């Protein structure tokens, strides 16, 4: 627990240091900053306009069904920007300027500004991420794909010293052999805690089954390789920003440490080390699977997940499981009562007849 707290504290310290070099002006209740001042010597990152990933790859190309409504597309774009910034050791909290280009939905004369704002407020001005960028929002006639309703570009800033610290923390763990196993496990714990019960951001589809991806702050990824997306699945992979090889693989029983694409250690959940001889075959298979998932994600073989639809599907699945469990208990109770009744009848049949009454 101490390691998790130390990791979280390090992130807060870096954010606070960066904030000292960026002044955001404007009304406290406003969703954006009226102006942002960046101190001399700050490091600036310019991210090109990003467009949404498909939510339904089977929908016709260029259709609204393929990419979702304005709110859905905005979430997808902001998650992609978060990943892009993470490769530089930054996050959405470091964005100082944002330009939003919106297209009016089919049949509508005006852009869906309210839909964009619904998704925007999930990422900016929150308790977890209170920073708000300066922003321009404009309606355009169209974007490169007829199904695109949203394109966003951003500029992010960080103090040079703080940015260097962030890059050191966020570099692929495979290149940081000095980091202890305990620190890697604590990092995975912190990512899991940050993700919480949120719906996944992306789905990866491979021939060997589907996986779900949660994008954490700073560009880290958590991938659930369960096929059904259940959070109590059998295997999770944790990726550092920009890396296609996981730094840790977590099963229901163990944490597997991966360095430079090789399994180097494994620990039971109580912290006891596992003999490597017992892990060679299964560990190598898990690492290969993790690299396949990481490569698929990096290559863009992913779809944005409709969070509301996912949560609804999960709720329906839980209800179905509860109904099945209830039916199973009822069947077991019925079978037990029938067995007890049968046993009682057999005892009655086996009992000697009562003696005849005296004459």
N, C-alpha and C positions, 0 to 999 in steps of 0.2 A: 504494500500500500504506500510505503514511503517513496518508492521509486515512481509510482504513478503520479503522486502529488508533486514530486520534484520535476517531472517532465512537463506537467501542466503549468507549474510555476515558471519554468523556463520560457514557455510560449507566451505567458502573460507579460513577463519582463521584456521580451523582445517587442511585443505589440506596444507596450507603454513607451519604450525608447523611440520607436518609429513615430508614435503619435506626437512626441515632443518636437519633431521636425516638420510636421504637417499641421497647419491651422485651418480648421473648418469653421466657416462663419455662416450664420443663418438662424432662423427661428428654431427653437428646440423641438417644436411639434411638426416641423416641415419634413417631408420624406427625403428631401435632397438638401445639399448645402448651397447657399447662395453664391459662395465663392470658396476656393481652397487655395491656401498659400503653401508653397513647397520651398523649404529652406535651400539655400545654395549648397551645392555639393551632394545633393540627394541623387539617388540612382533612379532613373526613369525607365519604365518598361511600357512599350506601345504594343498593344495587342490588336491585330486586324479584326475586322468585322467577322463575327461568328454567326452561323445560322443553325437552326435546330436539326437534331437527328430525327429519323422517322420513329413514330410510335406504332405504326402498322406497315411493315415492309410489303405486305401483300396488297395494300391499297394501290389504286392507280397512281402512276407517277404524276406529280404536279397537282394532286388532289389535296384538299384540306384534310381529308380522313387520314392521309399518309403522315401528316405532321401534327395534327391536333389544332385546337383553337389558340388564340393569342396567349392566354395564360399558360397553357401547356408548352407552347413554343418558347416563351420567355424563360420558363424554368429550365428547359433543355439548354438554351443558350447560356444562361448564367452558370450552370454546372460545367459547361465546356470552358467558359472563361476561367472558372475556378481551377480547373485542371491545368489550363494553359499557364496561369499565373503560378501555380504550384511548381511547375518546372523551373521557375526562376526563384523559388524559395519565398514567394509572396502569396497573398490570398485576396479575397474580395475586400477585406478590411483595408487593404492598401490602395484601392482604386480611388483616384482623385478626380478623374473626369470620365464621363460616360456619354456616348452618343447612341441614341436609340432610333432606329428606322422602322416604322410600322406601315403595313399595308392594310387597307380596309378589307374586312372579311367579305367573301362573295355576297353580293346583294346588298351590302351596306355602304352608305355614302361616306362614313367616317371610320377612322381607325378605332380599334377597341382599346382605348387608353385605360379604361377601368380594368380590363383583363390583364394588361401588362402590369399595372400597379399591384394587382392582387399577388402576382408572382414576385414582383420586385420587393414588396414588403416582407417576404419570407427570407430574404437574404440581406437586407440593409435596414438599419435602424431598429434592430431587434436587441433583446437583452444580451444574447450571445455575441452579436456583431453590431454594435451601435453606430459604427462609422457610416457616413453618408457622403457620396460623391457629389460634385457639381455635375449637372446633367442637362443635356438638350434632347428633346423628343420631337420627332417630326414625322409627318405622314408623307409617304412617297408613293409614286404610281405603281411601282412593282419592284420585285427583287429577282435574282437570277433564276429561281424556280417558281413557277406559278403557285405552288403550294406554300411557299414561304410567306409568313406574315410578319416575321421579326428578324432583324439583324442588329447586333450590338457590338460596338467597339469600345475599348476602354484604354485609359492610361493609368498606370499605377506608379507609386513613388515610395521609396524607402531610403532612410539614411544609409550612407555607404557602409558604415561599420555594422549597423543592424542587418543590412542586406547580406553582408558577408557571413554574419552569424547564422542567418536564416538559411543561406545556401549550404553551410556546413551541416546544419541539422537536417536539411531536407534532401541532401544528396542521396543517391541510391545506396542502401545499406550494404549492398554487395561490395562497394568500394570503401567501406569503413570497417576494416577488420578489427580495429581496436575497440569497437563498441562491445560491451560485455553482453553475454547471453541474457542476463537479468534485465539489462536496459532494453533489449529488443522485446522481451516478453512484456515489460512495462509499457513500451510504445504501443504494442498491439492491444493491451488492456485499455490504454487511453483512447485509441481509435474506436474500439468497441463501445466504450462509454460515451464517446462523442456522438456516435451514430444512433445510439439508443434504440428506440422502437420505430424509427422512421422507415418509410417505404424505400426500397432501393431506387437508385437513380437510373441504372441501366440494366439491360438484360443482354447476356452473351449467349448466342446460340451456336453450339457445335454439334457435330454428328453424334458425339458421345453423351450429349445431354446439355441442358440449359444451366446457366449460372447467373447469379444476381450480383450486382456491383453497387456498393455504397461509396460515394465520393466524400471523403473527409476533408477538413480544412488543411491547407498547405499542400494539396495535391496527392495526399495519401489515399489509397484504395483498400477497401475490404471486399473480398469476393466470397460469396457463399456458393459452394459447389454441391448443391443438393438436388437439382433437377426440379424440385417443387417450390423452392424459394423459402422453405421454412427456416427460421432462425435457430431451431434446435437440430439443424442438419448435422451431418457427420464431419464436414471439413470446411475450414475457412482459410483463405489466403490473404496475407497482408503485404501490400506493395508500397515501396517508397516512391516519391515523385519521379516520373520519367523512367522507372525501371520496369522491365518485363519479366523479371524474376522475383518471386516473393522473398521477403527476408524472414518470414515466419509462416509456418503452416500449423493450424490448430485443429485437432480432432476432439472428439468428446472426452478423450483420455489424456492426450499429450500435446505438448508444444514442441515443434520440430524447428530447429534453427537452420537457416540456409545462408551460406556465404559463397559468393562467386559461383552460384549455380550448383553448389554441392551441399548436401546435408552434413553438418558438422557436429550436431549434438541434438539430444532429445531429452525431455523432462516430463515426468508425470505431473498431473495437475497440482499435486502437493509439493512439487519442487524437487523430488528425488530424480537423479539422473537415470536414464535408460541405457542399457548396454547397446552399443552401436551394432553389434552382431545381430541383435534381435530386430533391427530397424532397416537393414541394408536394402532388402527387396522392396518393402512397402514404402520406405522413405524415398527411394529413387523414383518410384512410380508417382508418388505425390508431387515431387519436385517437377517432374516432366509434365504432369497435368497442370501445375501452376504456371509453368512457362508457356504452355499452350494457351491458357486463358489470358495471360498477360500479353502475349503476342497478338491474340485476336482483338483484345481491347485497343491496343496501340494501333492496329491496322484499321480501326474504325468498324470492326465487325460487332456492332452493338446497336441497341435500340433504346431510346429514352423510355422510361417507364411512367405511365400515368399513375401517379401516387394514389389518387382517390380510387381508381379502378382496382389497383393492387390491394389496397386496404380492404375494399369491399369483397374482393375475391378471397382474401385471407379470412375475413370474418365469416363468409359463407363456408369456407373449408373448415373453420373451427366449429361452426354450428353443425356441419355434416358429421364431423368427428364426434361431437357431443351426442348427436342423435344415434350414431352407430354404437357409441359406448353405452347409451341408455338401453338401446335394443339388445345389446349383448348382455347387460346386467339382467334385463327382464327375462331373456332366454335362459340365462344361468339360473335365475330364481325359479322359473317354471320347471326347468329340468330337475332342480334340487327337490322341489315339492313333489314332483312326480316320482322321483327316486325314493323319497321318504314314504310316500303313500304305498309304493310297490313293496318296499321293505316291510311296512306294517302289515300288508296283506299276506306276505310270505310268512311272517311270524305267526299270524293268526292261523294260517293253514298248517303250519308245522306244530302248533301247540296240541297236546293230547286232548281228546274230547273230555268234557267234564264227566265226572262219575254220575251214574244214574241216580235219581233221587231215591231215598230209602222207601221201601214198601210198608 
